[in-house]
Amino acid sequence: MSNNPIKALAGQTVIYGMGTIVPRLLNYLLVPLYTRIFVAEVYGQITDLYAWIAFLLALLTYGMETTFFRYTHKENPEKVFNNIVSCIILTTGIFLVLYAFLYKNFAHLIKYEHNSQYVLLLGIIVALDALTAVPFAKLRKNNKAKLFTIIKIANVSLNIGLNLFFLLVIPETALAISEKVFGPQAGLLIWVLISNVLSSLLSLVLLIPQFKGFRFEFDNSLIRPMLAYALPILLINLVGMVNEVADKILIKYLTPIPDSGILAALGLTAEEYALQQLGIYGANFKLAVLMTIFIQMFRYASEPFFFGKAKDRNAPELYAKVMTYFVIFCLLIFLGVMLYIDILKYFVGRGGSDYHEGLVIVPIVLIANMFYGIVFNLSIWFKLTDKTFSGTIISIVGACITLLCLFVLVPRIGYLGAAIAHLSCYTVMMLISYFWGQKVFKVPYQVGRIGFYTVFAIGLYLLSNVFADFSMGLRLTINTLLIIFYLGTVFVIERKNPLKI
């Protein structure tokens, strides 16, 4: 491994990126498939269901991934793994038993009483993914990034292959089977969920070697402090899920509904219109996927990296340098997406598609996601000082901002209000975490430099809008020059004024 810790982190980020960016990009290819096969209101159901999957998965893993990383540096790693996995298996088993009896009630609650089978499959996906969470964390802890990548890619490859098979190769047969087995309301969407169940099951099977030597173990002297550490992380994750998915869950309840005349002209019921708006929002939200991918792959590599460097005398300066380079790269992604939006927009529907009316949210979501990444970087202060409850408080404030903005803005301006809620939440969390963290665990972040790069990149994007009426070829040429200008400016500044450690 390189002696330069920044290069080492970059290398790990690239390797984990292969396990994150490749699967996510492959999954991204399902978006143009879904937006061409499914009308916006059906895609809205996909957005809604997967929002619930994310929320329930955070509940079932209850912070044990981060706890695993923390306690394997303090206790016997094998013992920690045994106790944590034992807890996960126990709680997942309880969840499945209760869910089997209550899923129809849950389906009625979230307005899927006519498609309760969707909700049943949703629970199975959550349970399978919960069982794989800590084994995946073990691979990360042991620096087995290549195996991590292989399993992730295998999962997504099977998922995509099954989607293509059911939705493109045998759609009529698949539809006939779903109607016969699940009823006429099921449609092709059921095969999206079945494909996910099978691919999640594959991941679990491929992770079986990570359970080698595992035995059920419940050591009270270890579990109690681990649960005490994990509880605030659980609250952070749950509240974080409110920040991440509340918009996708609440839009269908809060979006303003046109009068009956307009609905009749559109050929939609009020419920279908609400799901259509959610589908448009969800599809365009996916255009920010490159930012999300980078943050996720950075998170996989950086969490064990940050904990591993915690005792280093120069750790604060190292964390500051990582933050600056992180923001530089996020802003490059922002410019890459927004300055080539004329091309990327066709990933969410054909020309003239209803989905394209939602492109207005893309720059807002990109910046919001970058702020989320900054919040993750900043969170090191309370994780390293074991003050995880402080992170809970910050997340709760963010959730309150999210919900307040959703309930105030969405009924007035529709899904645009949801994007603004996303941005407002992470802006507030970023500011609170920075100022609070500097009092507890001071890190010399290069705030001025980060602020300059942010304003500079947004300014270049706004400048590109001046050329909106030019031909596409000329616009793309100018926008490419703007990106080169950004990279050149970064190179000159970092070369003349490098961050010292």
Disulfide bonds with the S-S distance in Angstrom:
none
